[in-house]
Amino acid sequence: MQAPPPASPAAAPAHAPHGARRREALLDAAARRFNEQGLRGATLADIAASVGLATNSLTHYFRRKEDLAAACLLRAIAAVDTLAAEAAAEAGLEARLRHFLRGFARRLAEVHAGERPDLVAFNDVRALPESQSQPVFEAYNGMYRRVRALLDAGDAPVLAKAERNARAHVLLSVANWMRSWISRHEIECYERAAGQVAELLLRGLAAPGSSWRQLAALPDAVLAAPAGDAAAEAFLQAATALVNEQGYRGASLERIAARLHRSKGAVYHRHDTKDGLISACFERSFALQRAALRAAEAAPGSGWLRAGAAARALVRFQLSPQGPLLRASATSALPDATERERVQRSGERLAARYASLLVEGLVDGSVRPLDAALAAELVLAVVNAGAELPLWVPTADAGSADRLTLQPLFDGLLAPP
């Protein structure tokens, strides 16, 4: 018999001991700060002050910021695990996915309405020291397996292990990506939007006559890093990979230099601060996305083929020798609010540009009737998560990543692989 999921910690009830209520208040405040500023940007002093405590009083509950971050992550993992367990009681793949995604959206609605505490995003989980990261990783893996089990309903296609793992990664990535766009909807419409997400995941983007086989038959698009200073490109690539792996806090200039077998001074020669280096990494990733979109916009063929070609080029780049792209979650770690807003606006404009390719597919009949803006967000969620695919599918590479992650989205989870 499968063990019951861990209880999802909510705010402590009014009759709870004072210490328990204070601890929950600290977790609530910390989750907000970590989501807004990243693990690196948030400080114990700021978190303590937000609940009327001195910093030394906070350390009575959590000795270090990393202990507090780990507790926030465990609480968020338990909440998602509970949603997956509840969804598992539904009969059939469609009912399970709808229940899970609508439950995820409902929680976000309660947070945005001020009815429930926020849950920390999983952005900086790999930035934790080993002593804190081990229990967090164990809990996350258990939650991942429960989400993967949602794909084992009797009406689901029979899948090999690599395909099941990749599809679970896609489902979790799409759910977590909701945070980035769902606030554009009315709070009362969050669950409705999640239902549309489930519909897109289940039945894909293809109109009758369109299929993944057509996309797979296209010549392999080669997306290359911008031409120019090879040394500068190497610095940006190394910094991007380290931020993706270890979070903003873990990607120190020393580690970037060590990965390149260069001195720290060589890094400072090109970038005075790490913040400037991360901004340059974002610009590199945006330039690559624009290049993929520009090529798709200029190519012949249907909107379906061109939208698929752009997505394939980006996912393949993630696992190519020149990859990866910088994950969107790094935005929260940028200390300057103006820079964060600029980066977010750039991402939104790229999403709109991708949506326009899908609209062209709607017009020519190659894409089925759907919300193009929402479908674009799903594609970008999968592209954003592409660099982490080998964590769940160790055999994945640039040649297989698009089939493992994009084919379930473009053809739909109900379609056989």
C-alpha positions as CSV (number, residue, x, y, z in Angstrom):
1,M,0.0,0.0,0.0
2,Q,1.3,3.4,-0.9
3,A,2.1,5.6,2.1
4,P,-0.1,8.6,2.7
5,P,1.3,11.9,1.7
6,P,2.7,14.3,4.2
7,A,0.3,16.8,5.5
8,S,0.4,20.1,3.8
9,P,1.4,22.7,6.4
10,A,-1.0,25.6,6.6
11,A,-1.0,28.6,8.9
12,A,-1.2,27.5,12.5
13,P,-4.7,27.8,14.0
14,A,-5.4,30.6,16.5
15,H,-5.5,28.1,19.4
16,A,-2.0,26.7,18.5
17,P,0.8,27.4,20.9
18,H,2.4,30.8,20.5
19,G,5.7,29.4,19.3
20,A,4.0,27.3,16.6
21,R,2.0,30.4,15.3
22,R,5.2,32.5,15.3
23,R,7.1,29.8,13.4
24,E,4.3,29.6,10.7
25,A,4.3,33.4,10.5
26,L,8.0,33.3,9.8
27,L,7.6,30.7,7.1
28,D,4.9,32.8,5.5
29,A,7.0,35.9,5.5
30,A,10.1,34.0,4.3
31,A,8.2,32.4,1.4
32,R,7.1,35.9,0.2
33,R,10.6,37.3,0.5
34,F,12.3,34.3,-1.2
35,N,9.8,34.5,-4.1
36,E,10.3,38.2,-4.5
37,Q,14.1,38.4,-4.0
38,G,15.5,34.9,-4.3
39,L,17.4,33.1,-1.6
40,R,20.4,35.4,-2.1
41,G,18.4,38.6,-1.9
42,A,16.3,38.0,1.1
43,T,17.8,38.6,4.5
44,L,17.0,37.2,8.0
45,A,16.8,40.8,9.3
46,D,14.2,41.7,6.7
47,I,12.2,38.5,7.3
48,A,12.3,39.0,11.1
49,A,11.2,42.6,10.9
50,S,8.2,41.8,8.7
51,V,6.8,39.8,11.6
52,G,7.9,42.2,14.4
53,L,11.0,40.2,15.5
54,A,14.6,41.1,16.0
55,T,17.0,38.9,14.0
56,N,18.4,37.2,17.1
57,S,14.8,36.2,18.0
58,L,14.3,34.6,14.6
59,T,17.3,32.4,15.1
60,H,15.5,30.8,18.0
61,Y,13.4,29.2,15.4
62,F,15.8,28.9,12.5
63,R,19.5,29.3,13.1
64,R,20.5,30.1,9.5
65,K,18.7,31.5,6.5
66,E,19.4,28.1,4.7
67,D,17.4,26.3,7.5
68,L,14.5,28.7,6.9
69,A,14.7,28.2,3.2
70,A,14.7,24.4,3.5
71,A,11.6,24.6,5.8
72,C,9.8,26.7,3.3
73,L,10.7,24.3,0.5
74,L,9.5,21.3,2.5
75,R,6.2,23.0,3.2
76,A,5.7,23.8,-0.5
77,I,6.7,20.3,-1.6
78,A,4.2,18.8,0.9
79,A,1.4,21.0,-0.4
80,V,2.0,19.9,-4.0
81,D,2.3,16.3,-2.9
82,T,-1.1,16.6,-1.2
83,L,-2.6,18.0,-4.4
84,A,-1.2,15.0,-6.4
85,A,-2.5,12.5,-3.8
86,E,-6.0,14.0,-4.0
87,A,-5.9,14.0,-7.8
88,A,-4.8,10.3,-7.8
89,A,-8.2,9.4,-6.4
90,E,-9.8,10.4,-9.7
91,A,-10.5,7.8,-12.4
92,G,-8.7,8.3,-15.7
93,L,-5.9,10.5,-16.9
94,E,-8.1,13.4,-17.9
95,A,-9.8,13.6,-14.5
96,R,-6.5,13.3,-12.7
97,L,-4.8,16.0,-14.6
98,R,-7.7,18.4,-14.4
99,H,-8.0,17.9,-10.6
100,F,-4.3,18.4,-10.1
101,L,-4.0,21.6,-12.2
102,R,-7.2,23.1,-10.9
103,G,-6.1,22.4,-7.4
104,F,-2.8,24.1,-8.1
105,A,-4.6,27.1,-9.5
106,R,-7.0,27.2,-6.6
107,R,-4.1,27.4,-4.2
108,L,-2.6,30.3,-6.1
109,A,-6.0,32.0,-6.1
110,E,-6.2,31.7,-2.3
111,V,-2.7,33.1,-2.0
112,H,-3.5,36.1,-4.2
113,A,-6.8,36.7,-2.4
114,G,-4.9,36.8,0.9
115,E,-6.7,33.7,2.2
116,R,-3.7,31.4,2.4
117,P,0.1,31.9,2.9
118,D,2.3,31.8,-0.2
119,L,4.3,28.8,-1.1
120,V,7.9,29.3,-2.0
121,A,8.9,28.4,-5.6
122,F,11.4,25.7,-6.2
123,N,13.9,28.1,-7.9
124,D,16.9,28.0,-5.6
125,V,16.6,24.4,-4.3
126,R,20.0,23.5,-5.6
127,A,21.6,26.5,-4.0
128,L,21.1,24.9,-0.5
129,P,24.1,23.4,1.2
130,E,24.2,19.7,1.4
131,S,23.1,19.5,5.0
132,Q,19.8,21.2,4.1
133,S,19.4,20.0,0.5
134,Q,19.4,16.3,1.2
135,P,16.0,16.1,3.0
136,V,14.6,18.6,0.5
137,F,15.7,16.6,-2.5
138,E,14.3,13.4,-0.9
139,A,11.0,15.1,-0.4
140,Y,10.9,16.5,-3.9
141,N,11.7,13.1,-5.4
142,G,8.8,11.6,-3.5
143,M,6.5,14.3,-4.7
144,Y,7.7,13.9,-8.3
145,R,7.0,10.2,-8.2
146,R,3.4,10.9,-7.0
147,V,2.9,13.4,-9.9
148,R,4.3,10.8,-12.3
149,A,1.8,8.2,-11.1
150,L,-1.0,10.5,-12.3
151,L,0.1,9.6,-15.8
152,D,-0.5,5.9,-15.2
153,A,-4.3,6.0,-15.5
154,G,-5.9,3.1,-17.4
155,D,-6.7,5.3,-20.4
156,A,-3.1,6.7,-20.7
157,P,-0.7,5.5,-23.4
158,V,1.7,2.8,-22.3
159,L,5.1,4.5,-21.9
160,A,8.7,3.5,-21.4
161,K,10.4,4.8,-18.2
162,A,12.2,7.6,-20.0
163,E,8.9,8.9,-21.5
164,R,7.0,8.6,-18.2
165,N,9.8,10.6,-16.4
166,A,9.9,13.2,-19.1
167,R,6.1,13.7,-19.1
168,A,6.1,14.0,-15.4
169,H,8.8,16.7,-15.7
170,V,6.6,18.5,-18.3
171,L,3.5,18.3,-16.1
172,L,5.3,19.7,-13.0
173,S,7.0,22.4,-15.1
174,V,3.7,23.6,-16.6
175,A,2.1,23.7,-13.1
176,N,5.0,25.7,-11.6
177,W,5.0,28.0,-14.6
178,M,1.4,29.1,-13.7
179,R,3.0,31.5,-11.2
180,S,4.4,33.6,-14.0
181,W,1.2,34.2,-15.9
182,I,-1.9,33.4,-14.0
183,S,-2.2,36.8,-12.3
184,R,-3.1,38.2,-15.7
185,H,-6.5,36.5,-15.1
186,E,-9.2,37.5,-12.6
187,I,-8.8,35.5,-9.4
188,E,-12.2,33.9,-9.9
189,C,-11.0,32.6,-13.3
190,Y,-7.8,30.9,-12.1
191,E,-9.4,27.4,-12.0
192,R,-11.0,28.0,-15.4
193,A,-7.6,28.9,-16.9
194,A,-6.1,25.7,-15.3
195,G,-8.9,23.7,-17.0
196,Q,-7.8,25.2,-20.3
197,V,-4.2,24.2,-19.5
198,A,-5.3,20.6,-18.8
199,E,-7.2,20.6,-22.1
200,L,-4.1,21.8,-24.0
201,L,-1.9,19.2,-22.3
202,L,-4.3,16.3,-22.9
203,R,-5.2,17.0,-26.5
204,G,-2.2,19.0,-27.7
205,L,-2.0,21.8,-30.2
206,A,-2.4,19.9,-33.5
207,A,-5.4,20.4,-35.8
208,P,-6.5,17.3,-37.8
209,G,-3.8,16.7,-40.4
210,S,-1.0,18.1,-38.2
211,S,1.2,15.8,-36.1
212,W,4.6,15.6,-34.4
213,R,5.9,13.4,-37.2
214,Q,5.8,16.4,-39.5
215,L,7.9,18.4,-37.1
216,A,10.3,15.5,-36.5
217,A,10.8,15.3,-40.3
218,L,12.0,18.9,-40.5
219,P,15.8,19.4,-40.9
220,D,17.5,19.8,-37.5
221,A,17.6,23.5,-36.7
222,V,21.0,24.6,-35.5
223,L,20.7,27.4,-33.1
224,A,24.1,29.0,-32.5
225,A,25.2,31.5,-29.9
226,P,25.7,35.0,-31.3
227,A,28.9,35.5,-33.2
228,G,31.5,37.6,-31.6
229,D,34.0,37.4,-28.8
230,A,34.5,33.7,-28.0
231,A,35.9,34.4,-24.6
232,A,33.0,36.6,-23.7
233,E,30.6,33.8,-24.9
234,A,32.4,31.3,-22.7
235,F,32.0,33.4,-19.6
236,L,28.3,33.9,-20.3
237,Q,27.7,30.2,-21.0
238,A,29.5,29.1,-17.8
239,A,27.6,31.7,-15.7
240,T,24.3,30.6,-17.2
241,A,25.0,26.9,-16.4
242,L,26.0,27.7,-12.8
243,V,23.0,29.9,-12.1
244,N,20.7,27.1,-13.4
245,E,22.5,24.5,-11.4
246,Q,23.1,26.3,-8.1
247,G,21.0,29.4,-8.1
248,Y,22.2,33.0,-8.0
249,R,23.8,32.5,-4.6
250,G,25.7,29.5,-5.6
251,A,27.1,30.9,-8.8
252,S,29.9,32.9,-7.4
253,L,32.5,34.6,-9.7
254,E,35.1,32.3,-8.2
255,R,33.2,29.2,-9.3
256,I,32.5,30.7,-12.8
257,A,36.3,31.4,-13.1
258,A,37.1,27.9,-11.9
259,R,34.8,26.2,-14.4
260,L,36.7,28.0,-17.2
261,H,40.1,27.4,-15.6
262,R,40.6,31.2,-15.5
263,S,41.4,33.6,-12.7
264,K,38.8,35.5,-10.9
265,G,40.5,38.7,-12.2
266,A,39.7,37.6,-15.7
267,V,36.0,37.6,-14.9
268,Y,36.2,41.0,-13.2
269,H,38.0,42.3,-16.3
270,R,34.8,41.7,-18.3
271,H,32.1,42.2,-15.6
272,D,32.5,44.4,-12.6
273,T,29.7,42.8,-10.6
274,K,27.9,39.5,-10.7
275,D,24.6,41.4,-11.2
276,G,26.0,42.8,-14.4
277,L,27.1,39.3,-15.5
278,I,23.6,37.8,-14.8
279,S,22.0,40.6,-16.8
280,A,24.3,39.8,-19.7
281,C,23.3,36.2,-19.4
282,F,19.7,37.1,-19.7
283,E,20.5,39.2,-22.8
284,R,22.3,36.2,-24.3
285,S,19.3,33.9,-23.7
286,F,16.8,36.5,-25.1
287,A,19.0,37.0,-28.2
288,L,18.9,33.2,-28.8
289,Q,15.1,33.1,-28.4
290,R,14.8,36.0,-30.8
291,A,17.0,34.2,-33.3
292,A,14.8,31.0,-33.2
293,L,11.6,33.1,-33.6
294,R,13.1,35.2,-36.4
295,A,14.1,32.0,-38.3
296,A,10.6,30.5,-37.8
297,E,8.8,33.7,-38.9
298,A,10.9,33.8,-42.1
299,A,10.5,30.1,-42.9
300,P,7.9,28.6,-45.3
301,G,5.2,26.3,-44.2
302,S,2.2,26.4,-41.9
303,G,2.1,28.1,-38.5
304,W,2.2,24.6,-36.9
305,L,5.4,23.8,-38.6
306,R,7.0,27.1,-37.8
307,A,5.9,27.2,-34.2
308,G,7.2,23.7,-33.8
309,A,10.5,24.5,-35.4
310,A,11.2,27.4,-33.1
311,A,10.4,25.3,-30.0
312,R,12.5,22.4,-31.2
313,A,15.5,24.6,-31.9
314,L,15.3,26.1,-28.4
315,V,14.9,22.7,-26.6
316,R,17.7,21.2,-28.5
317,F,19.9,24.1,-27.7
318,Q,19.4,23.6,-24.0
319,L,21.3,20.3,-24.1
320,S,23.7,21.2,-26.9
321,P,27.4,22.0,-26.2
322,Q,26.6,25.7,-26.4
323,G,23.6,25.5,-24.0
324,P,21.8,26.2,-21.8
325,L,19.5,29.1,-21.7
326,L,19.1,31.0,-18.4
327,R,16.1,29.9,-16.5
328,A,13.4,32.5,-16.0
329,S,13.5,31.9,-12.2
330,A,16.8,33.8,-12.0
331,T,14.8,37.0,-12.5
332,S,13.8,37.0,-8.8
333,A,17.5,37.2,-7.7
334,L,18.2,40.4,-9.6
335,P,18.6,43.0,-6.8
336,D,17.5,46.0,-8.9
337,A,13.7,46.3,-9.2
338,T,14.0,48.2,-12.5
339,E,16.2,45.5,-14.0
340,R,13.8,42.8,-12.8
341,E,10.9,44.5,-14.5
342,R,12.9,45.0,-17.7
343,V,13.8,41.3,-17.8
344,Q,10.2,40.3,-17.1
345,R,8.9,42.6,-19.9
346,S,11.3,41.1,-22.3
347,G,10.1,37.6,-21.5
348,E,6.5,38.7,-21.9
349,R,7.2,40.2,-25.4
350,L,8.9,37.0,-26.5
351,A,5.8,35.0,-25.3
352,A,3.6,37.3,-27.3
353,R,5.8,36.8,-30.4
354,Y,5.6,33.0,-30.1
355,A,1.8,33.3,-29.7
356,S,1.7,35.1,-33.0
357,L,3.1,32.0,-34.7
358,L,0.3,29.9,-33.2
359,V,-2.2,32.5,-34.4
360,E,-0.9,32.0,-37.9
361,G,-1.5,28.3,-37.4
362,L,-5.0,29.0,-36.3
363,V,-5.6,31.1,-39.4
364,D,-4.2,28.4,-41.8
365,G,-5.9,25.6,-40.0
366,S,-2.8,23.7,-38.9
367,V,-3.3,24.5,-35.2
368,R,-6.6,23.6,-33.5
369,P,-8.8,26.3,-32.0
370,L,-7.2,27.3,-28.7
371,D,-6.0,30.2,-26.6
372,A,-2.7,31.1,-28.4
373,A,-1.4,33.2,-25.5
374,L,-1.9,30.3,-23.1
375,A,-0.5,27.7,-25.4
376,A,2.6,29.9,-25.9
377,E,3.1,29.9,-22.1
378,L,3.0,26.1,-22.0
379,V,5.6,25.8,-24.8
380,L,7.8,28.3,-23.0
381,A,7.4,26.4,-19.7
382,V,8.7,23.3,-21.4
383,V,11.6,25.1,-23.1
384,N,12.5,26.7,-19.8
385,A,12.6,23.3,-18.1
386,G,14.6,21.7,-20.9
387,A,18.0,22.1,-19.3
388,E,16.8,20.0,-16.3
389,L,15.6,17.1,-18.3
390,P,18.7,14.9,-17.7
391,L,18.0,15.0,-14.0
392,W,15.0,12.8,-14.7
393,V,16.0,11.2,-17.9
394,P,19.8,10.6,-17.7
395,T,20.0,9.4,-21.3
396,A,18.4,12.6,-22.7
397,D,20.5,14.6,-25.1
398,A,20.0,17.3,-27.8
399,G,18.8,14.7,-30.2
400,S,16.0,13.3,-28.0
401,A,15.0,16.2,-25.8
402,D,12.4,17.6,-28.2
403,R,10.7,14.3,-28.7
404,L,10.6,13.6,-25.0
405,T,9.2,17.0,-23.9
406,L,7.6,18.7,-26.9
407,Q,5.9,15.8,-28.6
408,P,3.6,15.2,-25.5
409,L,2.6,18.9,-25.7
410,F,2.2,19.3,-29.4
411,D,0.4,16.0,-29.9
412,G,-1.2,15.8,-26.4
413,L,-0.7,13.4,-23.5
414,L,-3.5,11.2,-24.8
415,A,-1.6,10.5,-28.0
416,P,0.8,7.6,-28.1
417,P,4.6,8.4,-28.2
